[in-house]
Amino acid sequence: MQVKSQLTSTTLKKAIENLKSVKSVSPSIIGWVVGFETNVLLKTLYLNSWKSHVIQFLQVFRSKCKEDPELMKAQMEFFVKNLRNYIEFFSYPLSPAKHFTLYDYSSKFPSLQFQENDYETNVKKTLAQIYKKGFWNFLKEMETKFQEEQEKKK
């Protein structure tokens, strides 16, 4: 896990380098990056994290959470929940994780996973749709499409 008080392009690159060195010793390690402030667009951070193939989880705390205890609490709860899930799931030796988890706080913690072997154009397209529609609306739309496909199969 890499914790950065300022998550910039430079500190993200450093975190990626550090995680690569750890993963060279133990490839099944889950790469986490936690940042508390950023001046970089989140979709840029998400894309660069996915492209690194060493980061499976990126959390950027909203900078206003210092002023909003409820927001800080919600973000910390989400962080701890995911940490527990990963520890539980990966508590036995497995092959290296091949996904990257993206999520949004404002929508009560839904998440979306990108696989390592996804095409970059598809990931960029998905990120653009998320930021155009809003994370929650994007996920609801995906859920509706999935349910419609399931109904067609019946």
C-alpha positions in Angstrom: 0.0 0.0 0.0 1.2 3.4 -0.9 -0.2 6.4 1.0 0.4 9.9 -0.5 -0.7 13.1 1.2 -0.5 14.8 -2.2 -1.4 12.5 -5.2 0.2 14.2 -8.2 1.4 12.7 -11.4 4.9 12.5 -9.9 3.8 10.8 -6.7 1.6 8.4 -8.6 4.6 7.4 -10.7 6.7 6.9 -7.6 3.9 4.7 -6.0 3.8 2.6 -9.2 7.5 2.1 -9.1 7.4 1.1 -5.5 4.5 -1.3 -6.1 6.3 -2.8 -9.1 9.3 -3.6 -6.9 7.2 -5.3 -4.3 5.2 -7.2 -6.9 8.5 -8.5 -8.5 9.0 -10.3 -5.2 5.4 -11.4 -4.7 3.2 -11.0 -7.7 0.0 -11.8 -5.8 0.2 -8.7 -3.7 -2.7 -6.3 -4.2 -1.5 -2.8 -5.1 -3.3 0.0 -3.2 -2.7 3.7 -3.5 -4.4 6.1 -1.1 -4.2 9.9 -1.6 -5.6 12.7 0.4 -5.3 15.6 -2.0 -4.9 15.8 -5.7 -4.6 18.4 -8.5 -5.0 15.8 -11.2 -8.2 14.9 -12.9 -9.6 11.7 -11.3 -10.2 10.1 -14.7 -6.5 10.6 -15.5 -5.5 9.1 -12.2 -7.8 6.1 -12.8 -6.5 5.5 -16.4 -2.9 5.8 -15.3 -3.5 3.4 -12.4 -5.2 0.9 -14.6 -2.4 1.1 -17.2 0.2 0.5 -14.6 -1.1 -3.1 -14.1 0.2 -3.0 -10.5 -2.5 -0.9 -8.9 -5.7 -2.7 -8.2 -7.3 -0.2 -5.9 -7.1 3.6 -5.9 -8.7 5.8 -3.3 -8.6 9.6 -3.4 -10.2 11.2 -0.4 -12.1 14.3 -1.3 -10.2 17.3 -0.1 -13.3 18.9 1.5 -13.7 15.9 3.9 -11.6 17.7 6.5 -14.5 20.1 6.8 -17.2 17.5 6.6 -16.9 14.7 9.2 -19.7 12.7 7.7 -18.0 12.6 4.3 -14.7 11.6 6.0 -16.5 8.9 7.9 -18.2 7.5 4.8 -14.9 7.5 2.9 -13.1 5.8 5.7 -15.9 3.2 6.1 -15.6 2.4 2.4 -11.8 2.1 2.6 -12.0 -0.3 5.6 -14.8 -2.3 4.0 -12.8 -2.8 0.8 -9.6 -3.6 2.8 -11.5 -6.3 4.7 -13.0 -7.7 1.4 -9.6 -7.9 -0.2 -7.9 -9.4 2.9 -10.7 -12.0 3.2 -10.7 -12.9 -0.5 -7.0 -13.0 -0.9 -6.1 -14.6 2.4 -4.9 -17.7 0.5 -2.3 -17.8 -2.3 -3.7 -16.9 -5.6 -2.5 -15.7 -9.0 -1.9 -12.0 -9.3 -5.0 -9.8 -9.4 -5.8 -8.6 -12.9 -8.3 -5.9 -12.3 -8.6 -2.3 -11.2 -11.5 -1.1 -9.0 -13.0 2.3 -9.5 -15.7 3.7 -7.3 -17.5 6.9 -6.2 -18.4 8.0 -2.7 -21.5 9.9 -3.5 -23.3 6.8 -4.6 -23.1 4.7 -1.4 -20.0 2.8 -2.6 -20.9 1.1 -5.9 -17.8 0.0 -7.8 -16.7 -1.0 -11.3 -13.8 -3.2 -12.2 -11.6 -2.8 -15.3 -9.7 -6.0 -16.3 -6.0 -5.8 -17.1 -6.6 -7.1 -20.6 -9.3 -4.6 -21.5 -8.5 -2.4 -24.5 -7.3 1.1 -23.6 -9.8 2.7 -26.0 -12.7 0.8 -24.2 -11.4 2.0 -20.7 -11.1 5.6 -21.9 -14.6 5.4 -23.4 -16.0 4.0 -20.2 -14.3 6.7 -18.1 -15.6 9.4 -20.4 -19.2 8.0 -20.1 -18.9 7.8 -16.3 -17.8 11.5 -16.1 -20.4 12.6 -18.6 -23.4 10.8 -17.0 -22.2 10.7 -13.4 -21.0 7.5 -11.7 -24.3 6.5 -10.2 -26.3 7.0 -13.4 -23.7 5.1 -15.4 -23.9 2.1 -13.0 -27.7 2.2 -13.0 -27.7 2.2 -16.8 -25.4 -0.8 -16.8 -27.5 -2.6 -14.4 -30.7 -2.0 -16.5 -28.9 -3.2 -19.6 -27.7 -6.3 -17.8 -31.3 -7.1 -16.6 -32.7 -6.6 -20.1 -30.1 -9.0 -21.5 -31.0 -11.6 -18.9 -34.7 -11.2 -19.7 -34.0 -11.8 -23.4 -32.1 -15.0 -22.6 -35.1 -16.4 -20.8 
